[in-house]
Amino acid sequence: MLKKLFVASAILAASTTVAFANGVPYVGAGLGIKSTNGARYMPINVFAGYGAIVSPGLYVAGELGADLTSVNLSNTSSLKTTHGLGVSVIPGVMLSDNTMLYGRLGIIRSKFSTRYANGGQLGLGMETRMAQNVSVRGEYVYTSYNRSQSPKSDQFNLGLVYKFE
């Protein structure tokens, strides 16, 4: 599944290179509520990306993100996560001049205890411009890892985005 996800992401990124000529870079940070392996915690995440409106009402971005939270995922401390790094393609539909509904299709590499696991991410979110360069976003992201003993997670994020326009 991850190979198909990576190939689809690469094709989408290559096919939108010309459209990104009028795009803008952005950075942001967020706080969320995440449920992994029965444990609930508040992850801190940071991200950077480059996005553009590629045709009237359609938006596409590429984004790099990091989960900076370290947490024990079991009562015995036998399963712990310390960080995760990911890349996503974010297609969106402009609902108005200031509000966008978007999806997330990504891959992530997370460290669990003494090993790393790769996972696929699917998400849905909404972003609204609050000021000239500042937006707020809320999203849900589901992550499933490729190892059977690795947990799956559900995450709700709320974040601020700064666009370099």
trRosetta pair geometry for C-beta under 8 A, 3 or more apart (Angstrom, degrees):
i j d omega theta_ij theta_ji phi_ij phi_ji
1 4 5.8 -57 -154 37 35 109
1 5 6.2 35 150 -19 68 108
1 120 5.9 -73 127 -34 115 151
1 146 7.5 -170 53 -102 102 98
2 5 5.4 -53 -144 39 35 114
2 6 6.1 37 156 -21 67 105
2 107 6.0 84 -148 -118 97 123
2 118 5.8 43 -117 130 160 126
2 119 7.9 -147 -91 -171 118 9
2 120 5.8 -146 -91 -62 74 101
2 146 6.0 -45 -26 -70 130 133
3 6 5.8 -54 -146 36 30 111
3 7 6.3 28 155 -17 64 107
4 7 5.8 -55 -145 38 30 110
4 8 6.2 29 156 -17 65 108
5 8 5.9 -55 -145 38 28 109
5 9 6.3 29 154 -19 63 108
5 105 6.7 -157 -153 170 97 98
5 106 7.9 40 168 129 126 9
5 107 5.9 137 114 -63 128 103
5 120 5.3 -179 -49 -122 167 115
6 9 5.7 -56 -148 37 30 112
6 10 6.3 29 155 -20 65 107
6 107 6.3 7 -76 -33 85 149
7 10 5.7 -55 -146 36 30 111
7 11 6.4 30 155 -18 65 106
8 11 5.8 -54 -146 36 31 111
8 12 6.3 29 156 -17 64 108
8 105 7.3 -64 105 146 122 144
9 12 5.8 -57 -147 39 29 110
9 13 6.2 28 156 -18 65 109
9 87 7.4 104 173 117 154 107
9 89 4.9 -169 -130 -25 86 124
9 105 6.6 -164 -82 113 96 106
9 106 7.7 81 -96 -112 141 43
9 107 7.5 -102 -14 -7 158 106
10 13 5.8 -54 -143 38 29 110
10 14 6.2 26 158 -16 64 109
11 14 5.9 -58 -145 40 28 108
11 15 6.1 20 159 -16 64 113
12 15 6.0 -61 -142 40 27 106
12 16 6.3 7 164 -6 64 115
12 60 7.3 -151 167 -158 107 134
12 89 5.3 60 92 -147 143 157
12 91 7.8 -91 -165 -59 142 111
13 16 6.5 -73 -146 43 25 98
13 17 7.3 54 154 -59 60 83
13 62 5.8 54 -112 -84 108 133
13 89 6.7 -123 -58 -97 87 116
14 17 6.2 -21 -160 -24 35 113
16 19 4.7 -57 -163 46 74 118
16 20 5.9 79 137 -32 88 99
16 52 7.8 170 167 57 112 112
16 54 5.9 -66 -141 -105 108 142
16 60 5.1 -92 -144 97 163 152
17 20 5.9 -59 -153 29 30 112
18 21 6.2 -19 -177 -22 45 111
19 22 7.7 -62 172 34 49 88
19 23 7.7 68 124 -46 67 107
19 52 5.9 173 138 94 84 132
19 54 3.8 21 179 -130 146 94
19 55 7.7 -57 -132 -38 131 71
19 60 7.0 59 101 46 136 124
20 23 4.2 -27 -159 -7 70 134
20 50 6.4 53 -160 138 127 112
20 51 7.9 -102 -124 -155 95 16
20 52 4.9 174 -119 5 53 139
20 54 7.8 -24 -58 -91 57 95
20 60 7.7 -87 -74 86 93 103
21 52 7.7 74 45 -118 40 167
22 52 5.6 115 81 -145 71 127
22 53 7.8 -45 97 53 115 75
23 50 5.4 76 131 168 135 85
23 51 5.6 -172 -155 101 113 23
23 52 3.1 -88 -87 -56 89 108
23 61 7.8 146 -153 -106 130 74
24 50 7.3 -167 96 -148 28 63
24 51 6.8 -23 59 64 69 67
24 52 7.1 130 8 -83 61 72
24 163 5.1 57 121 -177 134 103
24 164 5.7 -175 -177 68 98 67
24 165 5.2 -21 -124 -85 155 69
25 48 7.2 1 -176 -177 99 92
25 49 7.2 171 -153 95 59 38
25 50 5.0 -32 -99 -97 66 80
25 163 7.6 157 91 -152 39 60
25 164 5.0 4 69 36 86 123
26 48 7.0 177 93 -152 51 52
26 49 5.5 -11 59 62 92 81
26 50 7.4 165 16 -88 74 32
26 51 6.6 -17 9 20 122 104
26 61 7.9 -31 34 -143 120 140
26 161 5.5 13 172 -178 131 99
26 162 6.3 166 -157 83 78 45
26 163 4.4 -34 -96 -100 106 65
26 164 6.7 -161 -85 4 48 77
27 46 7.7 -8 -175 -177 90 91
27 47 7.1 168 -156 92 49 53
27 48 4.8 -13 -105 -103 76 83
27 161 7.6 161 86 -153 32 58
27 162 5.5 -12 62 58 80 97
27 164 8.0 53 0 -33 90 102
28 46 7.2 172 94 -155 48 54
28 47 5.3 -9 62 60 89 92
28 48 7.7 167 20 -81 65 43
28 137 7.5 30 177 23 162 121
28 159 5.2 77 154 157 121 119
28 160 5.7 -169 -148 94 93 51
28 161 4.0 -37 -81 -101 135 58
28 162 6.4 165 -80 12 70 67
29 44 7.3 -8 -173 -176 101 86
29 45 6.9 166 -156 91 55 51
29 46 4.9 -20 -103 -104 81 73
29 47 7.5 172 -83 19 35 70
29 159 6.1 -168 101 -148 31 98
29 160 6.3 2 56 52 72 88
30 44 7.6 164 87 -157 48 46
30 45 5.0 -11 60 62 92 96
30 46 7.8 175 20 -81 68 32
30 47 7.5 10 4 3 107 110
30 137 7.4 -62 -90 73 132 96
30 157 4.6 43 147 -177 143 109
30 158 6.0 169 -156 84 99 35
30 159 2.7 -56 -81 -83 108 103
30 160 7.2 172 -80 16 67 54
31 42 6.0 4 -176 178 95 104
31 43 7.5 167 -153 85 47 48
31 44 6.0 -19 -103 -105 71 64
31 45 7.8 178 -80 23 25 76
31 157 7.3 153 81 -149 27 69
31 158 6.2 -19 64 61 75 85
31 159 7.4 154 15 -83 50 67
32 42 6.5 164 77 -155 45 58
32 43 5.0 -9 55 56 104 90
32 45 6.7 23 -5 1 117 116
32 155 5.2 30 155 -178 146 97
32 156 5.6 166 -159 86 92 47
32 157 3.9 -45 -85 -94 115 65
32 158 6.9 156 -90 14 59 62
33 40 6.7 -1 -175 -170 89 100
33 41 7.9 169 -150 89 51 27
33 42 6.1 -29 -95 -101 55 69
33 155 7.1 167 83 -151 45 56
33 156 5.0 2 51 54 91 99
34 40 7.0 162 83 -149 46 53
34 41 5.8 -23 61 65 93 72
34 42 7.4 148 15 -108 86 18
34 43 4.9 38 -10 -10 136 114
34 69 7.9 169 30 59 142 157
34 153 5.7 2 -173 -176 101 122
34 154 7.1 165 -152 85 54 47
34 155 4.2 -7 -105 -105 87 92
34 156 7.8 -162 -72 28 50 57
35 38 7.5 -3 -175 -120 89 9
35 39 7.2 166 -151 82 51 42
35 40 5.1 -19 -97 -96 76 79
35 153 6.4 162 81 -153 50 69
35 154 4.9 0 52 55 102 94
35 155 7.6 -164 23 -74 60 52
36 39 5.7 -23 70 61 73 91
36 41 7.7 -38 27 26 101 102
36 73 5.5 -64 108 -128 105 121
36 81 7.1 -7 110 -5 160 146
36 151 4.8 97 -177 119 86 144
36 152 7.5 -164 -132 91 69 32
36 153 4.1 -21 -89 -99 91 105
37 73 4.5 62 60 168 135 115
37 74 6.6 -57 134 -65 133 81
37 79 6.4 -73 128 110 173 148
37 151 3.8 -83 -53 -102 96 144
37 153 8.0 -35 -12 -82 67 82
38 73 7.8 109 56 176 74 78
39 71 6.7 168 140 140 141 122
39 72 7.3 -166 -117 104 159 57
39 73 4.7 -140 15 -142 142 56
39 74 7.3 -100 -45 -59 124 33
41 69 6.6 154 126 166 126 145
41 71 4.7 -64 -64 -121 176 165
42 69 7.4 -177 97 -109 48 146
43 67 5.2 -29 -173 -155 132 104
43 68 7.6 133 -174 50 80 57
43 69 4.1 -115 -126 -4 70 144
43 71 8.0 -95 -83 -8 78 133
43 155 6.8 -26 31 -138 133 127
43 157 8.0 -52 76 -96 104 96
44 67 7.5 126 75 -161 47 55
44 68 4.9 -43 86 60 99 105
44 69 5.6 135 25 -60 73 91
45 65 5.9 11 180 -178 114 109
45 66 6.5 169 -152 86 69 47
45 67 5.1 -32 -97 -100 94 59
45 68 6.8 170 -98 7 36 83
45 157 6.6 -39 37 -126 134 134
45 159 7.2 -61 76 -88 101 131
46 65 7.0 170 89 -151 44 64
46 66 5.4 -5 57 56 87 96
46 68 6.7 42 1 -26 100 122
47 63 5.5 10 -178 -179 119 112
47 64 6.5 166 -153 87 68 49
47 65 4.0 -19 -100 -101 98 87
47 66 7.4 -179 -78 19 55 62
47 159 7.6 26 24 -177 118 161
48 63 7.1 164 86 -151 34 69
48 64 5.5 -8 60 58 83 96
48 65 7.9 175 22 -79 53 51
49 61 4.9 50 156 169 132 117
49 62 5.9 179 -152 89 90 46
49 63 3.5 -34 -86 -99 125 77
49 64 6.8 174 -78 18 67 60
49 90 7.2 5 -159 19 159 131
50 61 6.4 170 85 -151 38 79
50 62 5.7 -1 53 53 86 89
51 59 6.1 29 175 178 115 101
51 60 6.6 -171 -145 98 79 37
51 61 3.0 -32 -89 -91 106 105
51 62 7.5 -180 -75 20 67 49
51 63 7.9 1 -54 -60 105 94
51 90 6.9 -44 -99 75 125 114
52 59 7.1 -175 98 -146 30 68
52 60 6.6 -13 60 59 72 75
52 61 7.5 142 10 -82 50 68
53 56 7.6 32 164 -109 117 23
53 57 7.7 90 -157 17 110 10
53 58 6.7 118 -161 77 68 47
53 59 5.3 -43 -98 -92 60 75
53 94 6.9 6 -117 -40 117 134
54 58 5.4 -53 58 102 90 101
54 59 7.0 142 4 -121 83 21
54 60 5.2 18 -23 12 131 110
55 58 4.8 21 56 41 84 116
57 93 6.2 7 161 -159 90 71
57 94 4.7 -129 -141 46 53 100
58 91 7.4 -24 -169 -167 91 91
58 92 7.3 146 -163 82 46 55
58 93 6.5 -24 -105 -106 58 59
58 94 7.3 -98 -44 0 18 91
59 90 7.8 -26 119 118 98 89
59 91 7.1 142 86 -166 61 44
59 92 3.8 -17 65 64 111 104
59 93 7.3 -145 21 -59 89 15
59 94 6.2 104 -27 -50 110 88
59 100 5.8 -16 22 -142 151 142
59 102 6.9 -62 80 -95 117 112
60 89 7.2 -18 -165 -174 92 90
60 90 7.0 146 -160 83 43 58
60 91 5.3 -13 -104 -106 78 67
60 92 7.3 -170 -72 22 34 74
61 89 7.5 158 84 -161 50 46
61 90 4.3 -12 61 60 96 109
61 92 7.5 21 3 -3 100 114
62 87 7.3 -6 -177 -173 89 94
62 88 7.4 165 -157 87 47 50
62 89 6.1 -24 -103 -105 67 62
62 90 7.5 -173 -80 18 18 84
63 87 7.1 161 87 -155 51 50
63 88 4.8 -14 62 60 99 94
63 89 7.9 171 20 -88 80 17
63 90 5.7 38 -6 -15 122 122
63 106 7.7 -56 71 -93 96 132
64 85 7.7 -10 -174 -172 90 87
64 86 7.3 164 -156 90 49 48
64 87 5.6 -20 -102 -101 66 75
65 85 7.4 166 90 -155 50 46
65 86 5.0 -14 62 64 93 93
65 87 7.6 171 20 -84 75 28
65 88 6.8 13 2 2 118 112
65 106 7.8 5 29 -166 119 162
65 108 8.0 -43 76 -104 102 103
66 83 6.8 -12 -173 -172 95 103
66 84 6.9 164 -155 86 50 54
66 85 5.3 -12 -104 -104 81 69
66 86 7.6 173 -80 22 37 71
67 83 6.1 163 85 -159 73 51
67 84 4.1 22 38 47 114 99
67 85 7.9 -131 23 -60 72 34
67 86 7.8 43 -13 -1 94 110
67 108 7.8 35 -1 -158 118 134
67 110 7.2 -6 53 -109 128 106
68 83 6.2 1 -122 -118 36 95
69 81 7.4 36 98 103 84 102
69 83 7.5 147 51 -96 40 52
70 80 7.2 18 -174 172 80 105
70 81 7.0 -160 -136 100 44 55
70 82 4.6 9 -111 -130 94 61
70 83 7.1 -24 -73 -47 79 71
71 80 6.9 -171 97 -152 35 72
71 81 6.0 0 55 56 77 87
72 75 7.9 97 136 -96 123 14
72 77 4.9 -56 -133 -110 132 66
72 79 7.2 104 -168 82 62 57
72 80 5.0 -39 -105 -100 57 89
73 79 4.3 -62 67 111 105 103
73 80 6.3 179 7 -97 84 29
73 81 6.0 60 -37 -8 120 96
73 112 7.7 -34 16 -139 142 100
73 151 6.4 -135 176 -13 151 153
74 77 6.7 -128 76 -32 84 13
74 78 5.4 -31 69 48 140 81
74 79 4.5 81 -6 37 114 99
77 80 6.3 8 -166 -55 68 112
78 113 7.0 -10 162 -94 47 141
79 112 6.3 -18 -160 -174 82 104
79 113 5.8 -77 -127 -43 41 116
79 151 7.5 101 166 -27 144 119
80 112 7.0 147 75 -162 42 53
80 113 5.2 104 41 -81 78 63
81 84 7.2 -8 179 -42 118 101
81 110 5.9 -15 -148 169 114 118
81 111 6.6 133 -153 84 61 60
81 112 5.4 -28 -91 -100 76 66
82 111 4.9 -30 48 84 98 119
83 110 7.0 -165 103 -143 40 66
83 111 5.7 30 52 27 72 110
84 108 5.1 20 173 176 117 116
84 109 6.6 168 -154 84 70 40
84 110 3.6 -23 -99 -96 103 89
84 111 7.3 -153 -76 13 58 64
85 108 6.9 162 84 -154 33 69
85 109 5.5 -13 61 58 84 91
85 110 7.9 171 19 -79 52 50
86 106 5.2 64 166 155 118 128
86 107 6.2 -174 -147 95 86 43
86 108 3.5 -34 -86 -98 116 80
86 109 7.0 168 -80 15 62 59
86 121 6.5 36 -162 -5 150 144
87 106 6.0 -176 94 -150 41 97
87 107 6.1 1 55 55 82 83
88 104 5.1 -19 -169 -163 140 92
88 105 6.4 139 -158 72 80 39
88 106 3.1 -48 -94 -78 83 122
88 107 7.9 178 -80 20 58 48
88 121 6.5 -59 -96 79 111 127
88 123 7.9 -16 -144 29 147 121
89 104 7.8 146 75 -155 46 46
89 105 5.1 -19 59 66 93 97
89 106 6.9 175 17 -76 56 69
90 102 5.3 23 178 172 96 132
90 103 7.0 176 -149 81 55 49
90 104 5.6 -14 -102 -101 83 67
90 105 7.8 -179 -79 25 38 69
91 102 6.6 171 92 -151 38 81
91 103 5.6 0 61 50 84 99
91 105 7.7 19 7 7 96 111
92 100 4.5 30 166 172 136 118
92 101 6.3 161 -157 84 83 40
92 102 3.4 -39 -94 -93 100 95
92 103 7.3 -175 -82 17 56 60
92 127 7.6 -36 -131 29 154 114
93 100 6.8 156 76 -157 37 73
93 101 5.2 -13 59 62 92 93
93 102 7.4 178 18 -81 58 52
94 97 7.3 29 179 -98 123 22
94 99 7.4 116 -163 84 60 51
94 100 5.3 -41 -102 -100 54 84
95 99 4.6 -43 62 101 108 102
95 100 6.5 178 7 -102 84 24
95 101 5.7 76 -43 -13 114 97
96 99 4.7 43 40 35 96 96
97 129 7.9 -58 123 32 71 135
98 128 5.9 41 140 -161 92 71
98 129 4.1 -108 -151 42 87 104
99 126 6.8 -2 -170 -175 95 100
99 127 7.2 168 -149 88 50 49
99 128 4.8 -7 -102 -104 83 83
99 129 7.5 -117 -60 13 47 76
100 126 6.9 166 86 -154 50 55
100 127 4.9 -6 57 57 98 94
100 128 7.8 -172 22 -74 64 43
101 124 7.8 -6 -177 -172 88 87
101 125 7.7 171 -156 93 49 41
101 126 5.5 -23 -103 -101 61 82
102 124 7.5 168 92 -153 47 46
102 125 5.4 -17 65 67 89 84
102 126 7.3 157 19 -93 76 30
102 127 6.6 12 4 2 123 107
102 139 7.8 -42 75 -102 96 120
103 122 7.6 -30 -175 -166 98 73
103 123 6.6 146 -169 83 52 59
103 124 5.7 -22 -109 -99 65 64
103 125 7.9 154 -96 23 20 72
104 121 6.1 -40 126 127 109 107
104 122 6.7 141 83 -168 77 27
104 123 3.3 7 44 52 119 107
104 124 7.3 -128 14 -51 85 27
104 125 6.8 44 -27 2 111 111
104 139 6.8 65 -18 -175 133 143
104 141 6.1 -34 72 -108 146 99
105 121 7.3 153 -158 88 23 73
105 122 6.5 9 -103 -108 60 64
106 120 7.4 152 88 -163 47 51
106 121 4.1 -11 65 58 93 116
106 123 7.7 2 14 7 109 110
107 118 6.5 -6 -176 -173 104 99
107 119 7.0 158 -158 84 58 44
107 120 6.0 -34 -103 -105 67 54
107 121 6.9 -163 -78 12 17 90
108 118 7.2 156 84 -157 46 52
108 119 4.9 -18 62 62 93 95
108 120 7.9 176 20 -87 80 8
108 121 5.7 68 -15 -35 112 120
108 143 6.2 -31 37 -135 139 129
109 116 5.8 9 180 -179 95 118
109 117 7.4 173 -151 85 55 35
109 118 5.3 -24 -99 -100 75 70
109 119 7.7 169 -84 19 30 73
110 116 6.9 159 84 -153 35 68
110 117 5.8 -20 63 61 85 83
110 119 6.6 3 7 6 110 120
110 145 7.3 -86 42 -94 115 125
111 115 7.5 171 -152 95 62 29
111 116 5.4 -41 -98 -97 63 73
112 115 5.9 -17 69 70 83 77
112 116 7.4 135 21 -115 73 22
112 117 5.7 11 7 2 120 115
112 150 6.2 -174 -5 -123 161 91
112 151 7.8 154 -110 16 142 92
117 145 4.3 24 146 -164 128 134
117 146 6.6 -174 -173 44 88 75
117 147 5.0 -97 -126 15 117 118
117 150 4.3 132 -152 -103 168 152
118 145 6.8 134 83 -149 34 77
118 146 5.3 8 75 10 86 122
119 143 4.8 53 139 180 141 97
119 144 5.8 171 -158 85 100 33
119 145 3.9 -58 -84 -91 105 60
119 146 6.5 -155 -91 -16 48 72
119 150 7.3 -141 -74 129 110 141
120 143 7.2 168 83 -148 40 58
120 144 5.7 -12 56 60 87 86
120 146 7.8 86 -14 -58 88 87
121 141 5.5 -6 -167 -173 111 107
121 142 6.9 156 -151 80 58 48
121 143 5.0 -20 -97 -97 83 80
122 141 7.3 158 83 -153 36 59
122 142 5.2 -12 62 58 87 99
123 139 5.3 40 168 169 124 117
123 140 5.9 180 -149 92 80 51
123 141 3.7 -26 -89 -100 123 71
123 142 6.8 175 -79 16 63 63
124 139 6.6 176 92 -151 35 80
124 140 5.6 0 56 54 80 95
125 137 5.7 37 161 179 130 103
125 138 6.0 -177 -152 95 90 44
125 139 2.8 -35 -87 -96 122 96
125 140 6.9 178 -74 19 74 54
125 157 7.7 -28 -106 64 132 100
126 137 6.8 178 91 -147 42 66
126 138 5.8 -1 55 57 85 86
126 139 7.4 174 18 -77 49 68
127 135 5.1 34 177 159 101 133
127 136 7.2 175 -149 88 61 37
127 137 4.0 -21 -99 -97 86 96
127 161 6.6 3 -148 12 126 147
128 135 6.2 165 84 -157 33 87
128 136 5.8 -13 60 58 86 83
128 137 7.7 163 17 -84 60 50
129 134 7.4 112 -159 85 63 47
129 135 4.9 -51 -97 -95 49 91
130 134 5.1 -49 63 105 100 96
130 135 6.2 151 4 -117 82 30
130 136 5.6 58 -36 -11 125 98
131 134 4.3 29 48 42 100 104
132 165 7.1 -134 156 63 87 129
133 162 5.8 29 141 -160 102 70
133 163 5.1 -146 -158 60 72 73
133 164 7.3 47 -149 -86 124 23
133 165 5.6 -158 -103 27 89 101
134 160 6.6 -22 -161 -169 97 99
134 161 7.0 144 -157 78 47 58
134 162 6.0 -18 -98 -102 69 66
134 163 7.8 -156 -68 17 24 79
135 160 7.4 149 81 -161 48 51
135 161 4.3 -15 63 60 97 111
135 163 6.9 46 -3 -18 109 110
136 158 7.3 -4 -177 -174 98 84
136 159 7.3 164 -157 87 55 43
136 160 6.0 -31 -103 -103 66 61
136 161 7.3 -171 -82 16 17 86
137 157 7.5 9 108 109 93 101
137 158 7.4 172 89 -152 52 41
137 159 5.1 -13 60 62 94 90
137 160 7.9 173 19 -88 79 14
137 161 5.9 55 -13 -23 114 120
138 156 7.5 -1 -172 -176 88 87
138 157 6.9 174 -149 90 45 59
138 158 5.2 -7 -103 -104 81 72
138 159 7.8 167 -80 21 38 67
139 156 7.4 177 91 -150 42 49
139 157 5.1 -5 57 55 86 100
139 159 7.9 -18 15 15 103 109
140 154 7.3 -17 -168 -170 96 84
140 155 7.1 152 -157 84 49 51
140 156 5.5 -21 -100 -99 72 71
140 157 7.9 179 -82 18 25 75
141 154 7.9 155 83 -158 50 40
141 155 4.7 -17 61 64 92 103
141 157 6.8 22 1 -5 112 115
142 152 7.4 0 -175 176 85 103
142 153 7.3 171 -153 88 45 54
142 154 5.9 -13 -105 -105 74 66
142 155 7.8 -180 -78 23 30 75
143 152 6.5 175 91 -161 60 59
143 153 4.7 5 52 52 104 95
143 155 7.1 26 -4 0 107 115
144 152 4.9 -7 -106 -118 69 102
145 150 3.5 -65 88 110 144 137
145 151 6.9 61 14 64 124 38
145 152 7.0 -146 12 -85 78 55
146 150 7.3 34 53 39 41 140
147 150 4.2 89 67 -9 96 111
